Amino acid sequence: MERIDSRGPYDLRPTRIQRDVNIYAEGSALIEMGNTKVYITASVQEGVPPFLKGTGQGWLTAEYSMLPRAGQTRSFRERGGKISGRTQEIQRLIGRVLRSVVDLSALGERTIWVDCDVLQADGGTRTASITGAWVAVADALIKLKEKGELDRVPLKDYLAAVSVGKVDGQLLLDLNYEEDSKAQVDMTVVATGSNKLADIHASGEEALFSRDEFNDMLTMALDGIERLIDLQKKLVTKDPNTGDWKKTDLKEVRL
């Protein structure tokens, strides 16, 4: 099938990540994947939830929201703690996978709040949020180290995410909204720079898929994630000798 944006089946959408888009937050990023745009901040606050007090361990949590006209029609702004089940699911996913690559035991009793606000949605908002949020979190942790509040940057690995789907019988990488809305099979994969899996969710939409198709989709996703992590590596590097992380001089990268 011919994709509406003329991409090949294995192609990611044009991707851009900008860092330091907020002058107040310890870390921030704006990620664009095709027409999807997500604005992300990582804020560091002293203190942890009650279940962690006195343990010396830190915490990371995420919030996710869509602006009222981020989509094709206006949605209601979620207020007063009343959020949809979809929003709850996505922000729990973002927080959970980011925690998998942060050494919380080395963070001290601090909380990192990750806020992902979708400015424009054309499919893949949760995967874009995760990929961009890693940059914001990494920059926030590096800033703590530079200020002398941490002995080392408590990052374990890179982290990115992408979607794969079966549309009109063909496997496609990085679905936009139109493709996602008619996909017979939809799959989201989150993985690290060392090719370890942080999360997989696959479901058939009025269709079934074979183990071979699952393996093909996973391979396609991991290849796409590797390319996204290559972008992250242009913004945040790890010293092979000391093992510590640092920011590069680049303010934005593109794919």
N, C-alpha and C positions, 0 to 999 in steps of 0.2 A: 504494500500500500504506500501511497505517497503522503507524507506528513504535511500538515498545513503550513509549516514553517520551512519545508524543503530539507529538513534534517534526514540523515540516514538513521536506520534503526538503532545503531550503537552510539549515536551522537548525543552529547549533552547540549542543553540550551546554552547560548552565550551567557557566560557567568562573570560577574564583577563583584569583588569584595573590597570595600573601603574600610579603613580603620580610623579611630579617633574622630568619629563623627559627632561626638558629644564632648563638650569641654569640661564637664563636671564629673562624669562617671569614670571609675578607675579603668574600665575597658569598654569599648563600644565598637560597633561595626554596622555597616549597611551592606546587605547582600542582595544582589539581583540575579535571578536565574530566569532568563527569558523575560516575561512580563511580570513575574512574581518579584516583589520587593519587600524585604523585612528589615526593620530597624531594631537594633539590639543593643542593650546596655548591660554591663555587669557591674554591680555595685557591691562594695564591701562594707559590712556593718559589724561592729563588735557585738559579741553575744551569739548564742546558739539556742535552738529550741529546748524546752525543759528536759526532754529525755536525754540531752547530751551535756547538760550543765555539770561541771566538775570532772568531765572525762578528758579534757584537753584536746578534744577532737572538734573539727570544724564541720560545717554543713554547706550544702549548695542546693538551692531550690529555684524553680523557674515559674514564670507566669507568661501566658500567651494570650494575645487578643487580636482581633481583626477590627480595623477601623470601619465605621458604618458603611462607607462606600468603597471598601477594598475590593468587593466583588462586582458582579454584573448588575446586581440590584442592591439597594440599600438594606442593610441589616440593622437591627436594634443594638445599641451600645449596651454591653453587659455591665451592670452596675451593682453596687452594694453586696458583693460577694455572691450574687446569683449568676452563676455561669452555667453554660450548657454542658451536657455530658461529653460532647466532642471536645470542647475547650479543656475540660478536666483531663481527658485522656491525653491530649497533646502536651499539655504542660507537665504532666507527670512523666511522660516519655522523655521530654527534653531534659528535665531534672535528673531522671534516673540514668540516662546514658552519659551525661556529662559527669556525674559522680563517679562513673566507672573509670574515668581517666584522670581523676584528681585524687591525690593522696590526702584525704581529709584529716588523717592523723597528724600530718605535718603542717596543717593550716592554723592550728591553735583554735581557740574558741571564738571563731569568726564565722559569719554567714555571707556567702556570695549569693546575691539576688540577681537572677538572669531574667530580664524582661524582653520578650520578643513581641513586637507590634507589627502586624502585617499592614503595610501601606497599600499594597495592591496584590491581589490574589489571582493567579492563573495556573493553579495546580502546584503541588509540591511545597506547600507553605511549611509543613512540619520538617521536611528534610532540609529546606533552605535555612530554617531557623536553627537547626542543630549545627549545620556546617558553619554558619556565620557566628553562632554563639560560642563555638570553640575558640575562635579568634579573640572575641571580646573577653572570655574567661582567661585565656592565656595572657593577654595584655594586662589584665587586672592582677594576676598572680605575679607577673614579672615586675609590675610597679611596686607591689608589696616588698619584693626582694630588694629592689633598688632603693627603697626607703629605709631598708635595714630592719624591717619588721619580720622578715623571714630569713632563715639561713640559706635556703635554697628554694627554687621554684618547684612547688609540689605538683608537677604535671607528670603523668605516666606515659602519655602517647597522644598522637593526633587523633582526631575523630571527625568523620563526615558521614553524610547520609544521602540516599538517592532512592527514587522509585523506579520500578520496572512493571510493565504490564503486558497483557496479551490483548491486542486490539485487532479485530477482524482477522483473527487467527495468526497474527504476527507478533513476535516479541519486540517491545520497544523500550528504550531507556529514557528516563527522565520525562515523565508524562506531563503535558500541559492539561489545562482543565477539560478541553474538548475531548482529548484522548482518554483521560481518566474517567470521564462521565459515561463512556461507552465501552470501557474495558471489560472483557470477560473474566480476566484474572488481574488482580492488583497486588503488588508486593512492595513493601518498604524495607530497606536494609540499612542498618547503621553499623559501621565497622571502623577499626582503628588503622593507624599507619602500619602496624605490624600484621595487618590482615586478620585480626581477631574480631569476632562478631560481638557487638553489643546488643543488638536487637534485630529480630526478623518478624515481620508480620505479613502473611500471605493469605489471601482469601479468593475464592471463586465467586464471581458475581453471575449467578445463574449458569455457572459452568464449572467443570472439574479440570484439574491439571495433573499431569503425570509426574512421576519422580524425575524423569529425564527433563521435562519442562522446568521443574523446580530447580534442578541443577543448572540448566542453561540460564535461567533468570538470575540465580545467585552469582554465576560467573559474570554475567553482564553487569550486574550491580556493583560487584567488587572492582571491576575494571573502571567503571565510572567513578567510584569512590577514590580509587587511586589517583585519578586525574584531579579530583577536587582537593585531595590532600597535597598534591604537588603545588596547587595554588596556595594553600595554607603555609607550606614550607617556604614560600617566597616572602611571607610576612613574619613568620616565627621560626627560628632555627634552633637546633640543639647542638651544642659543642660536643664533638665526638670524644674529646679528651677529658673534659670536666663533667660532661653529662648534664650541664645546666642549659637553661633555655634563655633566649634573648630575642628582642624585637629587631627586625631589619629596618633599614631606612625607608623602605617603601611604604607609601600611604594607601596604595590601591594596587590590585592585580586583576587581570582579565584572562578569560579563557574563550 
